[in-house]
Amino acid sequence: MSIPAGARDNEKNSLKPTDMDMYHFTEYFEEQVLRKRPYIQKAWCIKVLENPLRVEPQESNRYRFWGEVPELPGKILRVVTLKDKRTIHNAFPDRRFKI
């Protein structure tokens, strides 16, 4: 998947600084997820957490959030957090999501 033109440059501009301060990212997310899926923006993950289509608990005290991201037309982004629901651990387009 290609990165939309200017997407990384605009990442922080799409959220207020206070929004970014409320969320954290695991080392796994920073080092693995963003490396494997460089098109994913942190701002998108935060928007999914703030406006999910669905939320459900996952094993190992984690939570799954699904949401629409206009920059990924026709796809639903799944975001996995730790139990605090503020520390983002994983994110990917979920091909199996059904409304």
C-alpha positions as CSV (number, residue, x, y, z in Angstrom):
1,M,0.0,0.0,0.0
2,S,1.4,3.4,-0.9
3,I,1.6,6.3,1.5
4,P,-0.7,9.2,0.5
5,A,1.2,12.3,-0.6
6,G,2.1,14.4,2.4
7,A,0.5,12.0,4.8
8,R,3.4,11.7,7.2
9,D,4.0,15.5,7.1
10,N,0.4,16.2,8.1
11,E,0.1,13.6,10.8
12,K,0.6,15.9,13.8
13,N,-1.4,18.7,12.2
14,S,-4.6,16.7,12.2
15,L,-4.8,16.4,16.0
16,K,-4.5,19.0,18.8
17,P,-1.4,18.6,20.9
18,T,-3.5,17.6,23.9
19,D,-5.0,14.7,21.9
20,M,-1.5,13.3,21.2
21,D,-0.5,13.7,24.9
22,M,-3.4,11.4,26.0
23,Y,-2.2,8.4,24.0
24,H,1.0,6.3,24.1
25,F,2.5,3.8,21.8
26,T,4.3,0.6,22.7
27,E,7.8,-0.1,21.6
28,Y,6.4,-2.9,19.4
29,F,4.1,-0.4,17.6
30,E,6.9,2.1,17.1
31,E,9.5,-0.4,15.9
32,Q,7.5,-3.1,14.2
33,V,4.1,-1.9,13.2
34,L,5.2,1.4,11.6
35,R,8.1,-0.4,9.9
36,K,5.8,-3.1,8.4
37,R,3.0,-0.7,7.6
38,P,4.6,2.7,7.0
39,Y,1.3,4.0,5.5
40,I,-0.4,3.9,8.9
41,Q,-0.5,7.2,10.8
42,K,-0.7,7.5,14.6
43,A,-3.4,10.2,14.2
44,W,-5.6,7.6,12.4
45,C,-5.2,5.2,15.3
46,I,-6.2,7.9,17.8
47,K,-9.2,8.8,15.7
48,V,-10.4,5.2,15.7
49,L,-10.1,5.1,19.5
50,E,-12.1,8.3,19.8
51,N,-14.8,7.3,17.3
52,P,-15.0,3.4,17.0
53,L,-17.5,1.4,15.1
54,R,-17.0,-1.4,17.5
55,V,-14.9,-2.2,20.6
56,E,-14.4,-5.6,22.2
57,P,-12.0,-7.1,24.8
58,Q,-9.3,-9.3,23.6
59,E,-7.2,-11.9,25.4
60,S,-4.2,-10.8,27.4
61,N,-6.0,-7.7,28.8
62,R,-6.1,-5.9,25.4
63,Y,-8.9,-4.2,23.5
64,R,-9.8,-4.2,19.8
65,F,-11.2,-1.0,18.2
66,W,-12.4,-0.8,14.7
67,G,-13.1,2.4,12.8
68,E,-13.3,4.0,9.4
69,V,-10.4,6.1,8.2
70,P,-11.1,8.3,5.1
71,E,-7.5,7.9,3.9
72,L,-8.1,4.1,3.6
73,P,-11.2,4.1,1.5
74,G,-13.2,0.9,1.6
75,K,-11.1,-0.5,4.5
76,I,-11.6,-0.6,8.3
77,L,-8.7,0.0,10.6
78,R,-8.3,-2.3,13.6
79,V,-6.4,-0.8,16.5
80,V,-5.3,-2.9,19.5
81,T,-4.6,-1.3,22.8
82,L,-3.4,-2.4,26.2
83,K,-5.9,-2.6,29.0
84,D,-5.7,1.2,29.7
85,K,-7.3,1.7,26.2
86,R,-4.8,4.6,25.7
87,T,-1.6,2.7,24.8
88,I,-1.7,1.6,21.2
89,H,0.0,-1.7,20.5
90,N,-1.0,-2.7,17.0
91,A,-2.9,-1.4,14.0
92,F,-3.8,-2.8,10.6
93,P,-6.6,-2.8,7.9
94,D,-9.0,-5.6,8.9
95,R,-10.2,-7.4,5.8
96,R,-12.5,-9.6,7.9
97,F,-14.5,-6.9,9.7
98,K,-18.2,-7.1,9.2
99,I,-20.7,-4.4,10.3
